[in-house]
Amino acid sequence: MKRRLVAALVTATALGGARAARANGFLIYDLSGEAIGRASAVSASTDEPAAVWFNPAALPYLRPGASVGGVYVTVKSTFSPSDGSPPTDSKRGNFVLPTVFANAPITDRVAVGFGAYTAFGIGVHWPDDWAGREAAIAASLQTLSLNPTVAVKLEERVSLAVGFDAVRAAVDFRNGLPAVAGGDVRLGGGTWGYGFNAGLLYRPLPNRLHAALTYRSRVKLDFSGHADFSPTNPDFVPALPDQPGSASITLPDALTLGVMYAPLERLKLEADVNYVLWSTYDRIDINFQSAPSHVIEPDGHNAFTARLGGDYHLPCPDLHLRAGFIFDQRAIPERSLGPGLPDGNRLDGTVGVGYTRGPFTADLGYMFVYVLSATSSGGREGPQGSYGTIAQLLGLTVRAVIP
């Protein structure tokens, strides 16, 4: 029984099988319509207020502005048991992730920006009576990041930026109790965590050749919450009282390196690599009020994402056509996979369009995500078998230049 409680809380605060968005682990990187269309290969060439997220060092080169938008995500996972039993589909998840960004110059060399967005998240819901119900039925991790930042143009070709991250996180998880007890247990909790970010932009040939480097620090989240037990067997009611619980996870450091080259005046091509230090997610200590502490080791390993994107500008009408491709490396080994902890290499294709009229620009981006099948070989977090996921993202951003 204690093992099931531990697995439940870990899943609630860890990796989801059907993520609210796509990136290695549970990182949500694609936060604007323009970026999605270009496979989010934009760190060296972003020209929208969402530079606060992608590379705040670009802020001194931007006109003052603001943007609002959102990313709609639809995702579904499938589990195929290793014993040949019929596969089980998760319930389709549908999510909307809103974003708000703004930027403004302070002097000719100094600019500030602010962003409010979701950068990490989980959403999964399996059938109540499926084979892995004791490992996970439903799991949710929701975050909101508040990110003020300041950037300085050292000279026309080089700029630096630093920012502060405040992350509000909440978890809500439900899993089945063992058959002898029946019913389920639900756990929920919340916390704040804090970190920082930095960015560098080098423009040896302005608007022709740029290079970028960004860093976001790890953020520790110390969750505290409550476990509500609902056994259907009355004999287990006295043995399963509701009680407080706590756990800690560390959101990983993330590095991004990008290079933009414009072979034509109207064509931008960029290659970005994200390197995410999921090795911070290797151990979780679980504590309950009336149960012994327990340790779980997800064995997360550092993973990279390779992005290629392009943007072609048609001057009349003022239209941008975009496309891109992403390879996303898995962050969790097969021995740690489960219905709340599956992961797999991903192949993503993107297209997008942007239209400007006067001070307003609307950007629309679409992404198709194919998660390659991954096999749970250890059986530590649920039944043995293979997991696969298909997701689609549609991002819309409207921005305005402020006179």
Number of C-alpha atoms within 10 A of each C-alpha: 10 12 11 18 23 24 23 29 29 27 28 30 31 26 32 27 33 33 32 31 31 29 25 27 31 25 21 19 20 26 26 32 27 32 31 32 32 33 32 27 32 28 32 31 27 23 16 27 31 31 25 30 26 28 31 34 32 31 34 28 19 17 18 21 20 22 22 18 23 20 24 18 20 18 24 21 24 20 28 19 18 15 9 8 9 10 14 17 18 21 16 16 17 17 17 16 19 19 21 21 24 24 29 21 20 14 11 10 16 19 25 24 26 23 23 22 22 24 19 24 26 27 26 27 24 27 15 17 10 15 16 22 21 25 27 31 26 26 31 25 26 18 18 21 21 17 21 22 24 24 28 25 22 12 9 13 13 18 24 23 25 22 21 19 21 17 23 17 22 21 24 21 26 27 27 27 22 15 12 11 18 15 16 20 22 22 24 24 23 19 17 17 18 16 17 18 24 21 25 24 26 21 19 13 12 10 14 17 19 22 22 25 23 25 21 21 18 20 20 18 21 17 21 19 19 17 23 16 21 20 22 15 12 11 11 15 14 9 10 17 13 18 15 17 22 21 22 19 19 20 22 21 20 20 19 23 19 23 22 25 19 19 11 10 10 12 17 22 24 26 25 25 21 23 20 25 20 24 18 19 22 15 17 20 15 20 19 20 12 12 13 9 13 16 15 14 12 23 17 19 17 20 19 21 19 18 22 22 26 26 23 18 18 13 10 6 10 13 17 21 21 26 23 25 22 25 20 23 20 24 27 26 20 20 17 22 29 30 33 34 25 31 33 25 18 21 15 20 21 25 25 26 22 22 17 17 11 8 11 15 18 19 24 24 27 25 26 17 22 18 21 17 18 20 25 26 17 16 15 15 25 21 23 22 22 22 26 21 24 17 23 20 24 22 26 23 25 21 22 21 19 12 7
